Amino acid sequence: MVLRSRYNAGFMRTVAEQLRTAREAKGLTVYQVAEITKIKTDHVRALEEGNYEAFSAPVYIRGFVRTYANLLKLDVPALMEALDGELGRAQRFHEPLALSNEPRGVLDVAMLQLSKVNWRVALPSLGVALMLLALVLAYRVWRAQQSKDPLRNLGPGLYQPPQNLSGDTLPLPPTQPKK
């Protein structure tokens, strides 16, 4: 089943025709394309024939067409737009409706953002940031300890001799006048 589409610019070839003619222009066989792209030869043939019924879901068709178009150095965005138009006309590949009409919560948004993180970069960066934070905090604690005056709670520094002299303490020698 080959689907044809008409756009404002006039008659345009289908995605299948564009893939096949580009492959033939590059001088590649279906087997070479399958080996390079790691797409099964049956799927490559189905794409070139426009037989989208051979695929279980549109996500596979889109992924295979994108990979195939990149190999052939075609205009991927334009080809994907044409493919979406062709798939939109096929009843089997209409997108399913949303499972619920509930708005997304904060947890849903957070999980979506976390799924987009490149953890090979984020984890080492986070580790370095935590180490720097620990060093800054340790330095501030050390500086706070250094700036404390250990004698601040002492009273005035005047000597006051004991009032009662018992045998336990010795009196200070009398001071000699300076000459």
Solvent accessible surface area in square Angstrom, and as a share of the most:
residue,aa,sasa,rsa
1,M,125,0.56
2,V,78,0.45
3,L,31,0.15
4,R,132,0.48
5,S,6,0.04
6,R,185,0.67
7,Y,81,0.31
8,N,166,0.85
9,A,97,0.75
10,G,33,0.32
11,F,107,0.45
12,M,76,0.34
13,R,115,0.42
14,T,2,0.01
15,V,0,0.00
16,A,2,0.02
17,E,23,0.10
18,Q,32,0.14
19,L,0,0.00
20,R,84,0.31
21,T,50,0.29
22,A,16,0.12
23,R,26,0.10
24,E,98,0.44
25,A,90,0.70
26,K,104,0.44
27,G,60,0.58
28,L,38,0.19
29,T,66,0.39
30,V,21,0.12
31,Y,139,0.53
32,Q,83,0.37
33,V,0,0.00
34,A,12,0.09
35,E,126,0.57
36,I,98,0.50
37,T,18,0.11
38,K,167,0.71
39,I,6,0.03
40,K,141,0.60
41,T,36,0.21
42,D,98,0.51
43,H,43,0.19
44,V,0,0.00
45,R,89,0.33
46,A,6,0.05
47,L,0,0.00
48,E,9,0.04
49,E,94,0.42
50,G,2,0.02
51,N,50,0.26
52,Y,7,0.03
53,E,80,0.36
54,A,55,0.43
55,F,5,0.02
56,S,86,0.55
57,A,29,0.22
58,P,24,0.15
59,V,99,0.57
60,Y,113,0.43
61,I,0,0.00
62,R,59,0.21
63,G,28,0.27
64,F,48,0.20
65,V,0,0.00
66,R,108,0.39
67,T,56,0.33
68,Y,0,0.00
69,A,0,0.00
70,N,85,0.44
71,L,44,0.22
72,L,4,0.02
73,K,165,0.70
74,L,51,0.26
75,D,91,0.47
76,V,26,0.15
77,P,100,0.63
78,A,48,0.37
79,L,4,0.02
80,M,20,0.09
81,E,121,0.54
82,A,7,0.05
83,L,0,0.00
84,D,66,0.34
85,G,29,0.28
86,E,2,0.01
87,L,1,0.01
88,G,38,0.36
89,R,123,0.45
90,A,10,0.08
91,Q,145,0.64
92,R,121,0.44
93,F,7,0.03
94,H,98,0.44
95,E,108,0.48
96,P,118,0.74
97,L,165,0.82
98,A,84,0.65
99,L,187,0.93
100,S,66,0.43
101,N,152,0.78
102,E,138,0.62
103,P,126,0.79
104,R,181,0.66
105,G,36,0.35
106,V,132,0.76
107,L,129,0.64
108,D,76,0.39
109,V,73,0.42
110,A,42,0.33
111,M,114,0.51
112,L,77,0.38
113,Q,92,0.41
114,L,84,0.42
115,S,85,0.55
116,K,135,0.57
117,V,53,0.31
118,N,93,0.47
119,W,117,0.41
120,R,217,0.79
121,V,93,0.54
122,A,30,0.24
123,L,102,0.51
124,P,77,0.49
125,S,63,0.41
126,L,96,0.48
127,G,30,0.29
128,V,87,0.50
129,A,55,0.43
130,L,101,0.50
131,M,133,0.59
132,L,105,0.52
133,L,97,0.48
134,A,59,0.46
135,L,116,0.58
136,V,81,0.46
137,L,96,0.48
138,A,60,0.47
139,Y,125,0.48
140,R,161,0.59
141,V,95,0.54
142,W,135,0.48
143,R,125,0.46
144,A,52,0.40
145,Q,108,0.48
146,Q,109,0.48
147,S,91,0.59
148,K,106,0.45
149,D,78,0.41
150,P,121,0.76
151,L,115,0.57
152,R,151,0.55
153,N,132,0.68
154,L,121,0.60
155,G,58,0.56
156,P,116,0.73
157,G,85,0.82
158,L,138,0.69
159,Y,143,0.54
160,Q,140,0.62
161,P,80,0.50
162,P,69,0.43
163,Q,173,0.77
164,N,120,0.62
165,L,115,0.57
166,S,64,0.42
167,G,82,0.79
168,D,133,0.69
169,T,70,0.40
170,L,162,0.81
171,P,95,0.60
172,L,123,0.61
173,P,103,0.65
174,P,120,0.75
175,T,131,0.76
176,Q,159,0.71
177,P,121,0.76
178,K,196,0.83
179,K,243,1.03
